[in-house]
Amino acid sequence: MNIFPIRALSDNYIWVIEDEKQLIIVDPGEAKHVLSYVAAEKPEAMAIILTHKHHDHVDGVAEIVAQYPDTKIYGPREIEGFDMTYIEDGDQFTVLGHEVTALLSAGHTEGHLSYMVDSLYLFSGDAMFSAGCGRVFTGDYQAEFDALETFSRLDEDVAVFAGHEYTLTNLRFAHSVQPENEVLAEALAQVETVIDSEHPTYPSTIGREKVINIFMQAADVQEFKALRDLRDQF
């Protein structure tokens, strides 16, 4: 199995899980590069998994399905306009031979879901980024705090794949909050090198995020909200 990103828009990642001529596409915010890849590889089956309703995660779906109408779509009920299988928190389902578990990770949107694939890979959408988390557009900081708590309970070697390349900015923010933290300083230097080489900073791991993601280290929702408010202005 191969997991790789297709870059989209300004900083989105469309994640592709490729396995024996089958593709699972996570959050296709645009279709162009996905369709180019599909045309070249000619997979025998495809599916789409969606984490939440924002346009930069769903806008490619209609065009992909128009060209490949057998593509099955899975996602939360907050997404409308597609013929899809609706998924709820805790649902366990099979997609092209892969076992998937849905985890409610609201806060960024009301119904945001993240997905554990084969108990090894977490696709966190905009709920959690490396060294950060999504803006709490709902105003429900408790929900976002709970989502990070859910992630923190996963095995430390679980690989993390998020929806945007925000790692460098997130670490700069974290280092501004904790300037004496040598672990953050080292992580920042490493990520600067990765970005300069034009490589993605993913996958991360749950274990790594526990160390470098200061939002996951918040003791309670009040501390989390204070950090998120600072990050919103950074």
C-alpha positions, 0 to 999 in steps of 0.5 A: 500500500502507498499513501501519498499527497496530491497538492491542491489549491494553495496549501491543501493535501488530497491524500491518496491511498493506493493499493493493488489498482485501487484508490481511496481519495481523501478530501479532493478539494479540486479535481484536476490533478486527481483526474490526471493521476487516475487517467495515467494509472487507470485504477480498477476501483475508486472511493472517496472519503470526506472529513467535512463540508468545507469547499476546499475539501469537497469541490473536486468530488462532482467532477471526479464522480462525473467521469468515474460514476462508480466511485463510492463516497463516504462522509459526515451528514453535514455534507450535502449534494452528493449520492453518498454513504453517510458515516457517524462517529464510531462507525466501522466500515470497509472501503476497498478492502481497508477497515475504517473507523470514524472518529468525531472531531468537531469544532472546526465544523459541527460534524467533522469526522477523522478516519482511522484506516487499518488501525495504523493511519489517521486522516485528520482533515482540519481537526488536527495538523502537525503542531496545530489544529484547525480554527474553531469556526463553530465556537465550540472549543470543547468539541475541538478540545475533545477531538484532540483528547481522542487523538491523544488516546491513539497508539503513539505509532499511528501515522497522521495525515492532515489536510493542509501544510501548516506545520512551519507556521504552527511550529513558529507559533509554538516556539513563540509561546515556548521560546525556551523549549529546545524540542520545539526549536529542533522540530522547527529547524527540521521542518524548515529543511523539509519545506525548503526541499519542497517535501511534505511534512507528513506523515507525522505520528501521534507520539510526535504530536504529543511532543510538538503540538502544544494544543494537545498539551493543554490541560483543559478547554480554557487553556486550549481556547487561550492558545487557539485565540493567540494562534488566530492572531499569529 
